[in-house]
Amino acid sequence: METEGASSVTVRKNTQTPKAIIHEKFGANACYTLEEVHESAENGCPGLAIVQKGPCLYCCTLKLPEITVVSGKFKKKKDAEQAAAELALEKLRFNPAAKRSSLPETWDGLVSQVKYLFSDEFLSSLHPLGGHLRAALQREGHRAGFVPACALAVFDATLNNLCKSIDPKVELDPFLIISYVIRAAARLSGYIASSEEELWIRRENPYPPEIIELSCIQPIPNKSGCPEILMVEAIIIPCSLEKTVERVILNLTSSGYYLDAIAKQLGLLEASDLMISRPIGKASSETRLHFAAPKQSLLDISSDAHSKEVCSFEGSSNARASYLSGQNIYGDAILATIGYTWRSKDLFYEDVSLKSYYRMLIGKTPSGLYKLSRGKILAAELPLAFTTNAKWKGLLPREILCTFCRQHRLSQPIFSTLSLEESSDSSQSHKKLRVTDLGVKDTEHANGCVVATGANETVKSGGSFSCELKVHSKFQDLILECSPKISFRMQNDSVQNASLKVLLWLDIYFTDPNVSFETLKASADDLDIRFEPNFFVEAFKLCQFFRNVGHSEIEEGKLVNSNSVNVPKSLSGQGLHSLIIEGPDSGVCPSNGSLSCVSYSASLVTEEHMKEQLESSDDFEFEIASGAVNPHLESVLIQMSVGQSACFFMDLPPQDLIFAAADDSARMFSLLSSKTCCLEFTIRLLRVIEPLEDRMEHAFFSPPLSKQRVEYAVQSIRESCSATLVDFGCGSGSLLDSLLNYPTSLEKIAGVDLSQKSLTSAAKILNTKLSSTSDVDISSTPLKSAILYDGSVTDSDSRLCGFDIGTCLEVIEHMEEDQAHLFGNVALSYFCPKILIVSTPNYEYNVILQKSTLSTPEDDPDERSESQPCKFRNHDHKFEWTRAQFNCWATELATRHNYDVEFSGVGGYGDEPGFASQIAVFRQRTIPQEDHPEEIPDSEHPYQVIWEWTSNDRS
């Protein structure tokens, strides 16, 4: 550490923005409020907002303790905020362009500020530190007027920022700032008295009686005439990981000093023995950690060896408290929400329960932030995908990531969105539909985050967005960057998906901080993330202790490691995941992409029939197969139908989740100590809403579009007189099921799909029909075998080669576009069916289905449609092609693989804007004998047989 007069210290140039200067001077007491301002319409009607006409403008109102200013109108939010900050500095007569003070000048400013804090003028001000001064004057005994140095160091933003200017390391080390405060006070001998050994400061000369009388609050006696006693709930976090985090009660009197009560709870003599952390959570919060000052490391507080002494004290580092605050905390610590606030002489306080503590703890993880935003700690999970059409619940990925970075004292994430123009090359015409350029500069937030204007985005063929995301440390070291390879039609989609990728990857680490570097690197590569290991470890080194405490069980009042959960004997016959479903089958069941709504309760139960409810909801909606719900709950739900109820048991989740959900923490400790407890879920399926595509198709077509596609395929199959058929992406078997209703020449049918749930449904349907002579007339079909495979249609399996006809109905749009190209190549070059029928949505028809527009007209505003831009028909669609894009894809495949292709469709009449579902029929040309492919070995069998039937199985 440099001394005050050190000439070797390099003074940084002044690169601070007006907003940064305001933050340095006022901290959390600077309140920015942004307001959207729309331009008036150009038709002479003032005040008529035309959202589609150019970007929205913003103005900013900045409220400071002394003044309030309002900025002009700006395209960028950050420009409006900076303009407001600049106006405030002008009114305060502060020149932001002034040269940064030298080190001696900064020390002089620090000394001057300490002197001001003990002035008559300051004592009567409504400043948080003023409350501490007044309370110290009301203390009884010889310590009256003694103010702990830690209070000055923490509660005065100006003093704090001056110390940071001298030494940036005070950001992480709460001891350093006290050393600077004590050294500054030592320069004011005769006016201020201080003690390096006891860490207190007081004014030498007493305040005038009239100042004290006007400033201090008289104690309010209770009915017995004694000062009122306040009982405030707080949490003690022991330094030893072997001890539990417990609830404590702070007994405060209106005539006392609350820091004395906290010191007493920690076994300290007085408040000057305390250290106080920065706020936990929001900057304006009074929730802080209080802990003992390691005085042995501060005996020679003015020496340059101080930093070494602090390092030697790290043996008593409080891992849990340090993780919570992001600062180095030593010894036992008390977490309390209590203190003096702006513009109030009264002491502010709130209870901090164990539930609050554990919610703060999980709120520092990506999945925990999402759970808290949904209010479903045990049931909700961070979803695996984000799309505009999906009904995303809770905080959006970008908001979660920004909050996460603030929680861990990182710089706010930086989003760089790039607008990609469609290539003029005809080979590129198959690219997905994309949005017009919105201009990243016009949508950048002041904290570096892109503010997407999703509601005003315009869908137009020929543009798309990709997003690069970077996360830096507080000192601007690059921790990670995400550069997704895929682009999106909506700018908002690109930002949200990049954010979600980073959150999912970070969650891998927070779920298991001991995960191997190889696993972390492999998952990063899969999610298009590159990270700097050294900076990553430095940023999250305290997280190692998070799960070490979270994964634990309670035995004899202590936290011990838990690798297994005992099952109550009364449940052993059913197993831990015993499932009971009650109620008649209504036939309305959840499917992938459908929105399901349930009521549920989660309770802790023991062998002794003790039960405590942890969490419940009467209306919990989520999307099936999006990963947004506890996997055990979803696995049960897909076996149910609307109106049915179910009960099942599961392993205990991590302890932090249990206590974050439990209202009665003491009761939880008692139940968990039995070691024979588990989690019971009871759920009731209230309703199921079909995927968006299904709802639209049923509303607009009779028969439904899905049925029209199947009928088209069935007719084509019957006319082809084919003997063998394979359905690529067979789903729940709707086509295969329909084929059994007609006489055909088929002897063998096969289906392949990635969804085991869909394959299970298909197997049930086909098995019921084929095993009953009443359902299928034996004389009407020569069918000899049927088989279902679990596998990807982009993988090669020799058992599906050489079929007469193949179908792929509404499947390719669920893949990424490169995967759709891969499927076409594999199907026509490897499987080589004589005929292949492929259908996919026609994006141009969405204008009819959604009563929307493909693009925003740029003509007269009076003629502009009031409809919204088109969306994809299903949340799971990765793309939807126009007729030109589909024709280009199919024509190139046919030419490359010696097929002819013809185009048709179903839904609508085929004129503008085309069929609702467009269809390509590939027909294999006659292959010369010498060009026949070599025989394919039977060993290439990556598909797994899910179900198989032969004619011998018929009853």
N, C-alpha and C positions, 0 to 999 in steps of 0.2 A: 504494500500500500504506500502511495506517495504521501509525503507530508505536505503541509500547506504551502511551503515555500519552494517546493521542488520545481526546478526550472526545466527538467527533462520531460514534463508532462506535455503531450501533444493536445492542443485544443482543437476539437472538431469544428469544421465550418458549419455555419448556420444553414441547414437545409430544411428546417422545420416549416411546415405549412401553417397557415393561420389556424386551422383546426387543431393541429398538434400543439400549438402554443396555448390555445384555449384549454385543451385537455391538461396541459402541464400546470396551468394556473388554477383551474377550477375542478379538474377531475370529473367525478360523477355528478357534480352540481351543474354541469352544462347540459341542458336538455334541448335536443334537436327534434323538431317536428316537421316532416315533409308533407306537402300537399300537392296533389295532382291538379294541373291547370290545363284545360283543353282549349285549343284555339277556336274562335268563333267560325261558323260556317261562312263560306265565300259568297253566299247568295244574299248577303245583306241582312240576315236574321241574327242579330247579336245574341250571344249566349247559347246558340244551338251547337252542341258539341258533336262533331263528326269524328268518332273514334278512329275510323279508317283513314282519315285525312292526316297523314304525317305523324310524327312521334308526339307523345304526351310531354308537356312541360311541367317543371316542378319549381316550387318556391319553398323556402325553408324559414321557419321561425326558430330563433335561438333564444332560450331563456337562461339568463345568468342570475345569480343572487342579487345583482345590482341593477341590471338593465335587461331589456328585451328588444331584439332587432328582427326585421323581416327582410329576406333577400329579394332580388328580382326573379325573373323567370329564366330557367335554364333547361336545356335538353337532358343534362345529366344530373342525377341526384347529388353526386359528390360535388359538382360545381356549385349547386345551390347551397350546400352545407359550407363549402369553403368561402363563398361570398358572404354568407351570414356571419361566419367567424371573423372575416376581415372587417366587416362593418362594426362588429363588437369591439375589435381591437382599436379601431379608429375612435369610437366613442370613449373608450377607456384611455385614449391618448397613448397607446402602445404602438411602437413602430416595429412591425415584424421583420423589416429589412435591416434592423439595427445589428451591428456586429455582436457576435456572441461574446459574452464576458470571458475574460481570462480566468485562470484558476484562482489567483489572489482576489479578483473581483467577486468570484463566486463565493469564496469563503467570507468575504465582507458581507455579501448578501445574506449568507446563512446566519452570521452573527446578528445582523440587523433584524432578521425575521424572528430569531429566538427572543431578542429584546422586545420586539413588538408584541409577541404572544403573552408577555407578562406586563403589558402596559395597562393603564386604567381604561383606555379606550377599548381594548380587546376584551376585557373581563365582562363588559356589558353587552358585547356582540352576541348574536345568535349563531354562533359557530360551534360545530361539534366539540372542538377542543375547549371552548369556553365553558361547556357543561362540566368537563373534567376539572377545570380550574375552580369553578364554583363549588363543586362537590368536595374538592380537596380542602377548601377553606372551611367547610362545614364539618370536617372530620374532627372527632374528639381526641384529646390527648396531645402529645408533643409532636405528632405528625401532621397537625393542621397546617394546610398550605403546601405540603410536600406533594409534588406532582411526579408520578413515575415517568422516567425518561422515555419509556416505551410508548406512553400515550402521546407525547409530542411527536415522536418519530412516525407514528402510524396515522394520527388523525388530522395532521395539517398537510394538505397536498403541496403547498408551496415549499415548505421545509423539506418534504419528501423529494420533490423534483430537484431542488438544489443539491441534495445529497447524491441523487442519481447523476447529475452533471459532473460532480466531483469523481464519482466512482460508479459506473453502471452495474457493478456486481451487487449493489445493495438490493437489486431487483429480486435476487434469489436468497440473499443472506440477511435475515432480519437483525442480526447482531451488528453488522457494519454500520447501519444507519444510526443506531444508538451511540456508537463510538463518535460519529461526527457531531451528533447533538451535544454530547457531553463536552467535547473539545470546543465547540462553539460557545457553550455556556461558560467554560473556563475563561474565555476572553472578556467576560462581562463581570469580572470580580468587582465587588462593591455594589452592584445592582442585582446580580443573581448569584445565589449559592448553589453549588452542585456537589455531588459525591460520586467519584468513579467507582468506589467499592460498593456503595449501596444503590447506585443508579437512580437517584432522584434529583429533582431540580425545584428550587423555590425562589420566590422573590425576597430579597434582603429586607427592603423597607416595606412595612405593611401598607395595604391599600387604604385609601381614605374611607372612613366609616360610611359616608354617604354613597360611595360607589358600591360598597359591599351590600348595603341595605337595599339599593335599587336592583342589584344583580342577582343576589342569592334568593333561593326559595325557602320559605319557612316550612319545617316539617309539619305534616298533617297528623295529629294524634288520633288514635282510635277511641272507642267508647271508654276504655279504661284510662285514658289520658296518656298512654305510652305511644311512641312513634309507631306508625303502621308497619307491619312486617309483610313483605312481598315474598311469595314462594315461586321461584322460577325454575322450570324444569330444564336441565342441561344434560349433556352426555360427556362422560369421561372415557377417553381413549388411552388405555395403558400403553406404555412403551413396549412391554413384553408381549410378544405374539401369543404367549401361553395364557394370557389373561383375557377375559371377555370385555367387550365394550358394554358399558352399563349406564343406566339412568341415575342422575344425581339431582338433588334439590338444592338450589341456592337460596339461602334465607337473607333477604335484603331488607334494610330499614330505610325509610324515607330520609333519615338524617345521616345515613352512612354512605360509604363509598363502595360501589358495587365491585370494584376490582379487589378491595380488601376481602370481600366474601369469596370471590373466586380463588384468591391466594390461599385463604384458609382451607378451602376444599382440597387444594393440592398439597396441603401440609406446609405452606410457606408462612413466614411471619407477617408479611405485608405486601401491598400492591407493587412496591418498587422491585420486588423479586420476580415480577412477571415479565413475560414477553407476549406480544400480541401479533397474530398473523394478519395478513391482508384479508379482505372479505372472501368468503366462500360462496361461489355462485355469482350472482349479479354484483356489479361494482357498487351499487347503491345499498347492498345488503349490510346488515349489522351482524351477520353470522360470522363469527371469527373463532379461531383457536387460541386458547390462552395456555401458556406453559411456563415452566421455571427457566429463568435466565441462568445459563452456566457461568456463574461468576468467576470460577477458576480460570476460564478462558478470557476473562475481561479485566483481570487484575491490572494489567499494564495496557490500558485501553488506547493509549496514545502512541504505542510503539508500532513499528512496522512488522513486528512478529505476530501481530494479532491474527492474521489470516491463518497462520500455521497452528496457533492455539485452537482456533475454532475447528480445524480439521481433526485435531487430536481428540475432540469431544464427540466425534461422530459414532463412537462405540455405543452411545445411548440414543441414537437416532430413532425417532418414532416413525416406523415405516408407514403405518396406516394413516396417521395424521399428515405426514409429508405428502403422501399420494393425494389426499383430499385437498390440500391447500396449494400444492405445487411449490412449496417452500421447504427449507430444511427445518423440521420441528424436532426438538429434543426432549426426552423424558416424557412423563405422563402429560396429557393435554386435555383441556376441557373445551368442548364445543358448545358455544352459547350464542343466542341472538339477543344482545343487550348492548345498550350504549346511548350516546347523545346524538341527536340528529340536527340537521339544519332547521333554523327558524323555530326551535322549540327548547324551552328550558326543562321540560319534563324528561325523565328517563324513559327511553323506549325499550320494551322487552317483549319477547315472545317465547313460548315453550319450544324446546327442541326435543323431540321424541326419538326413540330408537328407529321408528319407522322413517322419520325425516332423515336421520343419518344414513340409513341404508339406501334411501331414494337418492340422496346426494351421491352416494357411492356408485350406484349403477348408472346415474345420470352422467357419469364421465366416460361411458362406453357407447359406441354407436347403436347397438341394439337396445341398450338401456334407455337412451334418449327417445327412441321410437316407442318403446313400451310405455314410457311415462306420458308421451304425447297422446297415446291412445287410452291411457288409464287402465291398461290390461297387462299387469306385470307378468302373470303366469300364463296367459293365453296368447298374447300377441307376440309376433316375431318380426324382425326386420325383413320386408319382402325381398325376393330375389330378382325382381324385374320391375321396371317402371315404364309405363306407356301413357300417352295422353288419354286414351280411351278407358284405361283401367280406373276403377273407383278407389284411388289411393286414399287411405285414411291416415290421419295423424300428420306430424310434421313432414314436409317434403324433404327429399334427400339433400338438396342444397342447404336448406335451413338446418338440418341435423348436422351436416358437416361443418357449417359455420359455427354453430353452437359448440360442437366438439372441439374445434380449434381454440375457441375462447376459453373453454374449460381447462385446456392443457397449456394455456399461455403461449400459443403459437400465433404466428401472423395469420390473418384471414386468408382463406384460399383464393387463388387467382385463376379466373376462368378466361380462356382465350378461345373465342368461337370463330371459326373460319367458314365463310360462305363459299361453297363449291359450285361452279357453273357447269352445266351439262356440256359434255364434249360434243363437238360438231361431227365427230367420227360416227358413222352409222353403227359401228360395232359397239358403241357405248349407249345406244338408244334404249337399252333394256334397263337403264338405271331407274331406281324408284322415284316416285313423285316427291318433290321437295318444295320448300317454301322460298319465297323471294327474300332477297337480302334485306335484313332489318337494320343492319349496321350495328356492330358490337359497341362502337363508341357511344351510341345513343342509348344503350341499355346497360351501361356499366354502373354498378352501385359504388357508393363512396368507399366502402370497405374492400373493394376489389372484386366483389362478386357480381356476376351478371344478373341483372333483373330481367327475366324473360317476360315478354308481353304476349303470353300465349293466347289471350282472348282476342287480340287484334292481329294475330299472325295470318298471313294470306297463303293459301295453298296454290302453287303454280308449278306446272311441269318445267323442269330445267334448273332447279336450284336445290341444294341441300346444305346441312350444317354439320360440321364436326367440332368437337370441343376438346381442348387440351387443358388439363387441370394441374396446378402446382400448389404444393403446401410447403411453406418455409417455417423455420424456427423463428423465435423472437428476434434473433440476430441475423435473420435473412439467409441462413444456411438452407439449401434445398434439401428437404427431407424425402419427398417423393413427387413424382409426376405421373399422370395418367394420360395416355394418348390413345383413346379408342380407335380401332381401325374402321369401325362402321360409322356411317353418317346418318342423319335423321332429317326428316322433312321439316320438323319444327325445331326452332332454335332452343326452346325450352326443353324439349326432349333430349337434345344433345347435352345440355348442362346437367339435367337431372340424372341422366344415365351415367355420365362420367362421375358425378358425385356418389351415386349408388355403388359403382364399382369400387371406389376408394373406401367407402364405408364397409362394404362386405369384406374387403381385404383386411382392413384394420380390425374388424370383428374377429377374424381368425386369430389374430394375436391376442386380443383381449379375452377371448374365450380360453386360450391357453398360452400365457406369456412365455412358457418354456418350450413352445413349438420350435422345431429344428429350423436352422437357417435354410436348409435345402427345401423343406416344405413351404416355408414362407416365400422363398424365391420362385418356386414352381407355381404357387398360387398367384403371385404377382405377375408372372409371365402370362398366365391364363387370362388375367383381367387387364392386360395391356398396361401394367404398372411397372415403373422403374423406381427403385428407392436406393438411398445412400445409407448403407448399414450403420456407419459410425454415427451419423446425425440422427438416424432413426432410434438407435439404442439410447443415445443421450437424451432425446426428447421424451422417451417413454420408460426410462430405467426404473422409475418408482412403481410402474405397473406390475413388476414382478411380485409384489406383495399383495396385490389385489385379490387374485384367485387363491393364493395360499391361505388367505383368511376366509374367502368366500366358500371354498369347498371344505367344509368342516362339519363335524357333528358334536353334540354336547354330551359329555359323560362326566358325572360327578361334579357338575358346575364348571367344567373347563372345556375349551375348544380342542378337539383332537381330530386327527386325520380321518376322513371317511372315504373308503374305497368301495363300500358296499352298503346296502340298505337291507335291514331285516324285515321280512314279511310277517305280519301278524299271523299267528297260527290259525285264527278263524278264517283267514283268507287263503291259506296255503293250498287248499284244495282247488281254488279257482286260479291261483297264480297272481303275481303282482299286477298283471295287465288284464285281469278278469273282466269280461265284458258282458253286460246284460242289456239287451235292447227290448223295449216294451212298446206295444201299440200296433195296430194294424198297418200293413204296408199300403200306403196311399198311391204308390207308383210314381210319385214326384220326387226324384232323387238328385242330389248334387252331381255336377259333371265339371270337367276342367273348364275354367273360365266363367263358371256361373257364380253369381253372388248368393251366398248363403247367410241367413240370419238365424242366430241361436240365442237362447237364454242358457246361462250356465252358472255353476258355482264350483269353486275349488276349495276343498277343506283338508285339514290335517287330521288324520284319524289314527288311533292306536288300538292295540290288541285289547286293551281294557275298555273298549267302546267309548273312549273319550274322543270328542270331535270338536274342532274349532274352524269356523269358516274363515278363509283367507281373502277370498275375492269372489265377486259375483257380478253379473250383468243381465239385465232383462232384454237387451237389444244389442247384440254384438254382430256386426256385419263384416264379412271379409270375402275375398275372392279365392275360390278353390284352385289349388295347384300353383299359387303365386308365392308360397312360402311365408305368408303373412300371419300364420297361426301356428300354435304348438303342433308339431307333427303327429303326436299321439292323438290329439283331439281331432285332427283332420282325418286320420286313418280310421277312426271310429265313425266320423260323420258320413264318409262316403259309403258306408254300409247301411245308412239310415234313409228313411223317406220322411217327407213333411208330416209333422204331427207326432212322430215317434220320439221317445225319450230313451236315454241310455245312461248307464253308470259304469265306470271303470276305475281301476287303480293304476298308479304309475310310481316310478322311483321319485324320491325327493329331488327337487331342483336344488341348485346352489343356495346356501344359507342366506346370501345377500338378497336373493329374490323373495324368499319366504318372509324375511323381516321387513322388506320394502312393501309387501302386500298386507302384512298383519297389523291390525290396530292394537292388539294387546300383546306386546312383546314379551312381557313377563310370563304370560300364559304359554307363549310359544316355547320359551326356554323350558318350561315344565314338561310340555308334551314331547319335545325333542329329546329330553333326557331319558325317556323311556326306551329309546333305541328300537322300539317295535312300532314305528309309525311310517305311514306312507301318505301319498297324496290321492285324494278321491275327487274325481270329476263327475258331475251330473250335468247332462246337457239335454236340451230339447230343441229339435229342428223346427223353427217357426215358419220359414218360407224359403223358397229358392227362386231366383230370377235367372232365366236362361241367359246365355251370352248374348251380347248386343246383336250379333249377326243373325242369330236364330229369331230373335224378337222381330227384327225388321223384315226378314223373309216371310214369316208367318203373317205379318200385317199387310204385305204388299202383293202376295202371290197366292193363288188358289189353283191347284194344290201348292203347298209350300215349295219354295225354290229347291230345297234339299231333296224333296221327293221327285221334282222334275229332273234333277240331275241323275238320280238313281234310275228313273224310268228311261231316260235317254241311253244310259249305259246298258241297261237290261235289253233294250231293243237292239242295240248295236251288237251285243253279245249273241243274241238269238239269231240275228241275220248272218253273223260270221260263221255259224255252225262249228264253233271252236269246241275242242274236247277238253282243253285245260285252261284255267284262268288263275291269275294272281292279282290280288288287290293290294297295291302299294299304299300304305297308310290306311288300313281298313277300319281303324277306329273301333266303334262298338258293333261293327258288322252289318250296317244297314243295307249295303249292296248285296252282300252274300246272303243275308236273310231274304231279301226281295227276290233273288234268283230262284229260291226254293219254291216260290209261289207260281212259277211258270214252267212249262215243259221246255227243256233245253237239251242240247247235245253234250253238255258238260259231263265229263267223267271224273274230273279232279278239280277242286277249288282250293286256293291257298290265300291266306291273308298275312300281312306283316305290319307291325306297328311298334312304336316305342313305349306306348302307355300300357302298363300291365293292367291298370284298372279297366281301360277300354277293352283290352283283350279278354279279360275275365267276363265282362258283360257279353261280348260277342260269343264266347265259348258257351255260356249258359243258354243263350238264344238258339244257337245252332245245334247244340247237343239235345235240347228239348225237342226241336223240330225233327231232327234226323233220327232220333231214337224212338219216335212214335209214328206208327204207320198211319195214324189218323190225320197227321199234319202234312205228310208228304206222300203223294200217290206213287208207289214204286214203279208203276208202269209209265209214269209221266217223265221220269228222268233216269238216265243210265248212271247217275252219280255213284262212284265207287269209293271215293275218299275225300276227306276235307282235313285241313291242317292250318293251325295258327302259329305264327312265329313272333317271338319278341326280338326285334332288331331294328337297325336303322336302314332306311331305303337307300342310303348312300353307300352302304357297305355291300360287298360282293359275297353272295352265298350261292354255290353251284347248284343247290337243290331247286332254285327258282329259275334256272336257265332254260331257254327253249320253250317256254309256255306259248300257247297259241295266241292268247290275248292278255294284255295287262291293263289295269285301270288305276288311275291316280286322281281321285276326285277331291278338290279343295284341300290339297295337302301342301303344295310347294310354297304357298304364301306364308305358311307357318315356319319356314326355314329362312335363314339369311339368303340373300340373293346368290352368293357364291355357292351355297349348298344346293340351291335349286339348279344351277348350271351343272354341278357335280352329279346330281340325281339324273338329269337328262342324259349325260354322257354314260353313266354306269348302266342305266336302263337300256339304252339303244346299242351300246357297244359290248356289254357283258351279258345281261339277261336276254337281250335280243328277242323279245316277243314279236310275233308276226304283225300284231296290231297293238298299239298303245293309245289309250284314251286319257287325256289330261284336261282337267278343268280347273279354273281359277277365277276369282272375282274380277269383274271389269270395273276398274276404278272410275271410269267415266260415268258409269250408271249410278254412282253414289249421289249425284246431284238430284236424282229422283227419289232414292231411298231416304235421304236425309233432308230433302228440301233445302239443299245447300248450293254452293257455287264452287266451281273448280278454281276460280281466281277472282280477285276483286276487280270489277270494272273500273276503268280510269276515265270514264266519260262523265257526263253531267251528274252531280250529286242527286238530283231529283229522280234520275233513272236507275240509281244504284239499288241493287237488291238488298233487302233487309235480312236475307238468310246468312247463315254462318258458313265459313269454309268447310270443305269436306273433311271427314275423318275416315280412318280405316274402319271397316265393318266390325272387326273383332280386335280386342285388346292384344291378342296373341299374334296378329298378323305382322310379319316383319316387313312386308311390302305388299302393294297391290298395283298391278300393271294396267296401263291403258291397252287398247287394242293394238296399237302400233308396237308397243314394247313386247307384248305377248307374241305377236306375229314374228317379230325379229328373233326372239328367243327360239321359237319353234322352228322357224325356217332354217336358221343356222344349224340347229341340231339335226334336222332331217338331211340337209345337204352333207353334213360332216359324216353321217353314219349310214348313208345309202337308204334313206327312207323318203317316201312322199308324205306330205302333210296337207290336210284340208281343215278348214276352220268352220265352226258353227257355234251354237250356244243355246241356252235356255233362259227363260225369263224375259219378258218384253217381246218385241216384234222384230228385232234385228236391225231396224233403222236407227237413226241417231237417238241416244248415244250408244247404240249397240245392245247386245244381250246383257242381262245382269250377270250371268256366269258364262264366260267364254270357254270354248272347248276346242282342243286341237286333237285330231285323229291321225296318228302316224301309221303308215302302212309300209311294211318292208318290201323293197324291190326284189325281183328275182336275182339271186346271187349265183354267179357262175361257179361251177363245181370246184375250180381251183382256188376260189376265194373263200371257201367255207372256213370258219375259224377252227383251230385245233380243238380236240376234245378237252373239256375242262375237267380237272381232277375232282373227285368226290370229297377230297379232304378239306376243301374250303367251306367250312360250315360254321361261321360265326354266329348264326341265328340260334336262338334257343326255342325248342318246341314247347309251346304252352298248352296246346290241346290238339288231339288228333282223333279222327273218326274214320272207320271203314265200314263198308256195307255189311260186313259180318257182325257189326255191333248192333244192327237194327233188331229190336225186340220182336 
